[in-house]
């Protein structure tokens, strides 16, 4: 085995198939989209080279800027709402509570369900006429609060983000749970002997030792927020009046509704660059000696 690992030719042969697949489905589309973003092209015929004009338009278009702002708000909600809830659940489950395996499975079930199914489920919950949310409000005497949650600009954005936050809480919880479980029990025993409470142990020992997995969850959460598409598209389609639009839905409608492939490709390149920049920033923030 050591002979194989020391043979660079063997390593290249083993890596080559995966590298070709990665280039075919990731790198090549990025390069092609980058080229298309420099064109004024409707998807048919020959495009006209316009340089960076699509990017200039994107950063001066109020609709595109609003979509960027929404994606940043969603990323903030993921970091400051979704991840803390996941961390709390992970710490509770890792403390050997009764029914640990059952709760771990239940929290992870939403991750296994199709996002489109999740969107359809929550659209029924939010329905203004027969939705569960309005029905409950009426039953407890708060009928004045009942409204069309996805049909109003002031509530549509918040309530379109809730399903995604709910769906992936279990995903991040499981990652953090695995990270907490990987910590040696000897450390916890020493803390217990020293008289440390569970809260103090979690703050001073468990969470600091979970830094690598917390970094991974933070990267996944932010990138997922920037790339969110299917749930928002099924729930609201970016409406009402573009109030819930994010860069991915704007890219889709730009390409397939208005046939502006060049401008849509520029938005896709922006999403890629945005994800890369925040990934680098997070890695630098978590960098240790």
C-alpha positions in Angstrom: 0.0 0.0 0.0 2.8 2.4 0.8 4.3 1.6 -2.6 1.1 2.6 -4.3 0.8 5.9 -2.3 4.4 6.8 -3.2 3.8 6.2 -6.9 2.7 9.5 -8.4 1.6 7.8 -11.6 -0.8 5.5 -9.7 -2.1 8.5 -7.7 -2.8 10.4 -10.9 -4.6 7.4 -12.5 -6.8 7.1 -9.4 -7.6 10.8 -9.2 -8.1 11.3 -13.0 -11.7 9.9 -13.3 -13.0 12.1 -10.4 -11.1 15.1 -11.7 -12.6 14.7 -15.2 -16.1 14.5 -13.8 -15.5 17.5 -11.6 -14.2 19.5 -14.5 -17.1 18.4 -16.7 -19.9 19.3 -14.2 -18.3 22.2 -12.3 -15.3 23.9 -13.9 -16.4 23.8 -17.6 -19.9 25.3 -16.8 -18.2 28.1 -14.8 -15.9 28.9 -17.6 -18.7 28.9 -20.2 -21.0 31.0 -18.0 -18.2 33.5 -17.5 -17.8 33.8 -21.3 -21.6 34.1 -21.8 -21.7 36.9 -19.2 -19.6 39.0 -21.5 -22.2 38.7 -24.3 -25.5 40.2 -25.2 -27.1 36.9 -26.3 -30.7 35.6 -26.4 -29.7 32.0 -26.4 -30.1 31.6 -30.2 -27.7 32.6 -32.9 -24.6 34.6 -32.4 -24.1 36.8 -29.3 -22.6 40.3 -29.3 -19.5 40.9 -27.2 -20.2 43.8 -24.7 -17.5 43.3 -22.1 -18.5 44.0 -18.5 -21.7 45.8 -19.5 -23.8 43.0 -17.9 -22.0 43.4 -14.6 -22.4 47.2 -14.7 -26.1 46.8 -15.3 -26.4 44.2 -12.5 -24.9 46.5 -9.9 -27.0 49.4 -11.0 -30.3 47.5 -11.4 -32.5 48.1 -8.3 -34.1 44.7 -8.8 -30.8 42.9 -8.8 -29.6 44.9 -5.7 -32.8 44.0 -3.9 -32.2 40.3 -4.7 -28.7 40.5 -3.3 -29.9 42.2 -0.2 -32.5 39.4 0.3 -29.8 36.7 0.0 -27.6 38.5 2.6 -30.6 38.7 5.0 -31.2 35.0 4.5 -27.5 34.3 5.2 -27.8 36.3 8.4 -30.9 34.4 9.4 -29.1 31.1 8.8 -26.1 32.2 10.9 -27.9 33.8 13.8 -31.1 31.7 14.0 -30.6 28.4 12.3 -27.1 27.5 13.5 -27.7 28.5 17.2 -30.8 26.3 17.3 -28.9 23.4 15.7 -26.0 23.9 18.2 -28.4 23.9 21.1 -30.1 20.7 20.0 -26.7 19.0 19.3 -25.4 19.9 22.7 -28.6 18.6 24.4 -28.6 15.3 22.4 -24.8 14.8 23.0 -25.4 15.0 26.7 -26.8 11.4 26.6 -30.5 12.3 27.0 -33.1 9.6 27.0 -34.3 8.7 23.5 -31.2 10.2 21.9 -31.4 8.1 18.8 -35.1 8.7 18.3 -34.7 12.5 18.5 -31.7 12.5 16.3 -33.7 10.7 13.6 -36.8 12.8 13.9 -34.8 16.1 13.6 -33.1 14.8 10.5 -36.2 13.6 8.6 -37.0 17.1 7.0 -33.5 17.0 5.4 -34.5 13.8 3.5 -37.7 15.3 2.1 -37.7 17.0 -1.3 -37.5 20.7 -1.1 -40.4 21.0 -3.5 -42.5 18.9 -1.1 -41.4 21.0 1.8 -42.5 24.1 -0.2 -45.9 22.7 -1.0 -46.4 21.7 2.6 -45.6 25.2 3.9 -47.7 26.8 1.2 -50.7 24.9 2.5 -49.8 26.0 6.1 -49.6 29.7 5.0 -52.7 29.6 2.8 -55.0 32.6 3.5 -58.2 30.6 3.3 -57.7 27.2 4.8 -54.1 27.3 6.0 -53.1 25.8 9.4 -51.5 29.0 10.6 -54.6 31.2 10.1 -56.8 28.5 11.5 -54.8 28.3 14.7 -54.8 32.1 15.1 -58.6 32.1 14.7 -59.0 29.3 17.2 -57.1 31.1 19.9 -58.9 34.4 19.3 -56.3 36.1 17.2 -58.3 36.2 14.0 -57.2 39.8 13.4 -53.7 38.5 12.9 -54.8 36.1 10.1 -53.6 37.3 6.7 -52.1 36.2 3.4 -48.6 35.5 4.7 -47.0 35.0 1.2 -49.1 37.6 -0.6 -47.9 40.7 1.2 -44.6 42.4 0.8 -44.1 43.0 4.6 -44.4 39.3 5.5 -43.6 37.3 2.4 -39.8 37.4 2.7 -39.7 36.3 6.4 -42.2 33.5 5.9 -40.5 32.2 2.7 -37.3 31.8 4.6 -38.7 30.0 7.6 -39.2 26.6 5.8 -35.6 26.5 4.7 -34.3 27.4 8.1 -36.6 24.6 9.6 -35.6 22.0 7.0 -31.9 22.2 7.5 -31.7 22.6 11.3 -31.5 18.8 11.5 -28.7 18.7 9.0 -26.4 21.1 10.9 -27.5 19.5 14.2 -26.3 16.1 13.1 -22.9 17.5 12.0 -22.5 19.3 15.3 -23.7 16.3 17.2 -21.0 14.2 15.6 -18.5 16.8 16.4 -19.5 16.9 20.1 -19.5 13.1 20.3 -16.0 12.9 18.9 -14.6 14.8 21.9 -12.9 12.5 24.4 -15.1 11.7 27.5 -12.0 12.0 29.7 -12.1 15.8 29.2 -15.7 15.9 30.4 -15.0 13.7 33.4 -12.1 16.0 34.4 -14.5 19.0 34.1 -17.1 17.2 36.2 -14.6 16.4 38.9 -13.5 20.1 39.0 -17.2 21.0 39.6 -18.0 22.6 36.2 -21.7 22.7 35.4 -23.1 21.5 32.1 -23.5 25.0 30.8 -19.9 25.9 31.8 -18.6 22.7 30.2 -20.5 23.4 27.0 -19.2 27.0 26.8 -15.6 26.4 27.9 -14.9 22.9 26.5 -17.4 21.5 24.0 -17.9 24.5 21.8 -14.2 25.6 21.5 -13.3 22.0 20.6 -16.0 22.0 17.9 -14.4 24.9 16.0 -13.6 22.8 12.9 -17.2 21.4 12.5 -18.7 24.8 13.4 -16.6 26.3 10.5 -18.0 23.6 8.1 -21.6 24.3 9.2 -21.1 28.1 8.8 -19.7 27.6 5.3 -22.5 25.3 4.3 -25.2 27.5 5.8 -24.0 30.7 4.1 -23.4 29.1 0.7 -26.8 27.4 1.0 -28.4 30.8 1.7 -26.7 32.4 -1.4 -27.8 29.5 -3.6 -31.4 29.0 -2.4 -33.7 28.7 -5.3 -36.3 25.9 -5.4 -38.1 26.6 -2.2 -38.4 30.4 -2.8 -39.4 29.8 -6.4 -42.2 27.3 -5.5 -43.5 29.3 -2.6 -43.6 32.8 -4.1 -41.8 32.8 -7.5 -39.9 35.8 -6.2 -43.1 37.8 -5.6 -45.1 39.7 -4.6 -43.6 42.6 -6.6 -40.1 40.9 -6.4 -40.1 41.3 -2.6 -38.8 37.7 -2.1 -36.5 37.5 -5.1 -33.0 36.2 -4.6 -30.1 36.1 -7.1 -30.9 32.5 -8.2 -34.6 33.2 -9.0 -33.6 36.4 -10.8 -31.1 34.5 -12.8 -33.7 31.9 -13.7 -36.4 34.4 -14.8 -33.8 36.5 -16.7 -32.6 33.5 -18.7 -35.9 31.6 -19.3 -38.5 34.4 -19.3 -36.7 37.3 -20.9 -34.1 35.2 -22.8 -31.2 37.4 -21.7 -28.6 34.6 -21.3 -25.7 37.1 -21.0 -27.2 39.0 -18.1 -28.4 35.8 -16.4 -24.9 34.3 -16.8 -23.4 37.4 -15.1 -25.8 36.8 -12.1 -24.7 33.2 -11.9 -21.0 34.3 -11.9 -21.8 36.7 -9.2 -23.3 33.9 -7.1 -20.2 31.8 -7.5 -17.8 34.7 -6.6 -20.0 35.6 -3.6 -19.8 32.0 -2.3 -16.0 31.8 -2.8 -15.4 35.2 -1.1 -17.4 34.3 1.9 -15.8 30.9 2.1 -12.3 32.4 2.1 -13.4 35.0 4.8 -14.8 32.3 7.0 -11.6 30.2 6.7 -9.5 33.2 7.6 -11.7 34.0 10.5 -11.4 30.4 11.9 -7.7 30.2 11.1 -5.6 29.1 14.1 -1.9 28.8 14.7 
